Amino acid sequence: MAAATAQEAGPEQRRGFWLTGMGIWIGWSLATVIGALLGDVMADPEALGLDGAVVAAFLGLLWPRLKAAEPWALAVVAALVTVIAMPVVPAGC
């Protein structure tokens, strides 16, 4: 979505959407297969820095959308709600 909204013209937006979507799908599928096959062999994910990769990927998708005050305010409110709810809501909900 971020690659699509970063483009000016309609055809470029569609191309960005589909190319990015297919790339993510292929990458996600390959990573899932690799994780399923090598998950028990791999060391602690935190030791490899993989716990921070998820946050970096999310911020990479979010960053292009934060061009005005309203999206920034919404992001801050969502972050605050998350931080407040984490100790109260049980894991897996």
PyMOL commands that set and color helices and strands:
alter all, ss='L'
color gray80, all
select helices_A, chain A and resi 2-5+10-38+45-48+50-65+69-85
alter helices_A, ss='H'
color red, helices_A
deselect
rebuild
show_as cartoon
